[in-house]
Amino acid sequence: MIVKLNKSHLDDVLLIENECFSHPKSKETIKEELNNENYIFLGYSVNQKIVAYINYYKVLDEINIGNIAVLNDFRKQGIATELLNKVFLENKNSTVFLEVRESNLPAINLYKSLNFEQISIRKNYYKNPVENAVIFKKE
Ligand SMILES: CC(C)(COP(=O)(O)OP(=O)(O)OC[C@H]1O[C@@H](n2cnc3c(N)ncnc32)[C@H](O)[C@@H]1OP(=O)(O)O)[C@@H](O)C(=O)NCCC(=O)NCCS
């Protein structure tokens, strides 16, 4: 079930962040984002446990996806697809943008499966390790 997240979900988001990313955001950064009304956080709950989240912000008719992450034990069940489809449904007339590490094939396959189109590469965009970002867009 998809649920809207708020500042009371800080520990849930932190747990997912720490499991899913080699360089997770700090607790302070996540707290700020959860408190920022321009950021929208959606979670996916299974038996009352938040097992995945997506966040994004909207400027006019553009959506920028910040992060999407699913706990290991819950991957390959369509949860990330459901979360992205919910963002599309709630923002029907918007263009959605996101960026991803060039080596992140699970995420790249996910975006391609949802008909995102690759629009550019940002050279050496990521640090630790340095890596290109692939920019995707979906109308
Ligand atoms: C990327 C991620 C969010 C996918 O979540 P998920 O819930 O497992 O994705 P879904 O089950 O909705 O998968 C949809 C499609 O994505 C692709 N995909 C997902 N995981 C994949 C994998 N491990 N290898 C290859 N393709 C994969 C497939 O095309 C899949 O469709 P299929 O199941 O019919 O083959 C998840 O692996 C994750 O949290 N990774 C770590 C965090 C991360 O890298 N986030 C993206 C940052 S930009």
The ligand as an ORCA input file, in Angstrom:
! r2SCAN-3c Opt
* xyz 0 1
  C      16.324      0.161     -8.496
  C      15.277     -0.320     -7.477
  C      14.592      0.910     -6.883
  C      14.233     -1.204     -8.183
  O      13.200     -1.537     -7.274
  P      12.239     -2.803     -7.493
  O      11.035     -2.632     -6.637
  O      13.026     -4.038     -7.286
  O      11.854     -2.652     -9.026
  P      10.621     -3.369     -9.777
  O      10.313     -4.672     -9.121
  O       9.497     -2.390     -9.907
  O      11.285     -3.653    -11.205
  C      10.761     -3.132    -12.419
  C      11.761     -3.396    -13.534
  O      13.035     -2.804    -13.225
  C      14.098     -3.629    -13.744
  N      14.889     -4.166    -12.637
  C      14.616     -4.074    -11.308
  N      15.592     -4.683    -10.586
  C      16.488     -5.157    -11.479
  C      17.718     -5.883    -11.350
  N      18.221     -6.233    -10.153
  N      18.404     -6.193    -12.476
  C      17.941     -5.823    -13.681
  N      16.763     -5.153    -13.881
  C      16.052     -4.830    -12.786
  C      13.413     -4.753    -14.489
  O      13.233     -4.311    -15.821
  C      12.086     -4.857    -13.752
  O      11.073     -5.435    -14.513
  P      10.876     -7.063    -14.432
  O      10.687     -7.384    -12.964
  O       9.670     -7.297    -15.268
  O      12.136     -7.667    -14.954
  C      15.929     -1.158     -6.344
  O      16.765     -2.138     -6.933
  C      16.761     -0.355     -5.363
  O      16.260      0.122     -4.344
  N      18.071     -0.193     -5.630
  C      18.976      0.549     -4.724
  C      18.684      2.021     -4.725
  C      18.861      2.645     -6.083
  O      19.828      2.377     -6.791
  N      17.914      3.527     -6.451
  C      17.946      4.263     -7.691
  C      18.747      5.511     -7.518
  S      18.620      6.545     -8.957
*
